[in-house]
Amino acid sequence: MRLPPPQVLLTWPTPNYVDPLTRGNGALIVNIVCLSFAFVVTLLRLYTRLKITYSPGLDDALIVIALGFAIAMCAVTSLATVQYGWNRHMWDVPPTWLSTVSKLNLVFQILFSLASSVTKLSLLWFCKRLLGAGSKGLYRTYNWCLIGGMAFVSLTCALFLLFSIFQCNPIHAYWDLAPTYPYKCLNDGAIVFSASVINIFTDFLVTVLPMPLIWNLKLPTRQRIAVISIFSLGIVVNVAGSVRTVYVWKSMIASYDTTWLGWPVLLAASVEINMGLICASAPALRPLPVHRKVRGLSHVSMALRGLALWNHLR
């Protein structure tokens, strides 16, 4: 674990382990609210695919896996804030907690990467299903772009996991407070910040990649705009990812007050992951009866129905 140099420690106030200043239970509340919405939307997606359209696919299996990682991530961050002081200033966190805080931070980073990457793979595979088998011409190019996008997301996720897990030699040097044995560690702040920047790019990639595909389908303009508006919800994910990246820099590179400045990272991560799950599942909800009755969604419903018909005729 990265400890502040002595000159920084001397500037810190006297620790308060009894009744310290905290940021409250905001992270827990955000986790519960965001995860509840994502959980319900994912269940509705599965119900639609299994009971209404009878068309489950790999994208549905991937979204279930991503939801599992999201649940685990929210559990870890909730535990870290409620039980281990991740909502306090670093100097108010008891030294006996610091090893556990480091372990939870590592697990959080791994689960976030897995949840984010698998969600993106699910959405890209859904777009690939829209193209269908034997795509020709321009649609064949889109098909290869989607495959390339999935390969890039998978590769960046795998690299981040390897760097995260093996950033210290031996591995347990990452969470040992003051190792008395020989060890080498990479700069964990640089690793996480670099991964966050790449994640912003892949968020943007997954948001815009389906747009040309939808726009070039043989559908009325109003219906194409309706479908694109669904995928445009991913802009919220992009904003949350950008906010998270800013606070990753502040908490892991620009300051040693990791727990206090890292708290917004947990909130942004919860919004980013759970909104990603919602955005990835929203296009699959069209056949739900309640979806058809909601005013303002008729164009979206017709557009997605047109997508299904167009794909069938191809």
Secondary structure, 3 states (H helix, E strand, C coil): CCCCCHHHHCCCCCCCCCCCCECCCHHHHHHHHHHHHHHHHHHHHHHHHHHHCCCCCHHHHHHHHHHHHHHHHHHHHHHHHHHCCCCECHHHCCHHHHHHHHHHHHHHHHHHHHHHHHHHHHHHHHHHHHHCCCCCCHHHHHHHHHHHHHHHHHHHHHHHHHHHHCCEECHHHHCCCCCCCCCEECCHHHHHHHHHHHHHHHHHHHHHCHHHHHHCCCCCHHHHHHHHHHHCCHHHHHHHHHHHHHHHHHHHCCCCCHHHHHHHHHHHHHHHHHHHHHHHHHHHHCCCHHHHHCCCCHHHHHHHHHHHHHHHHC
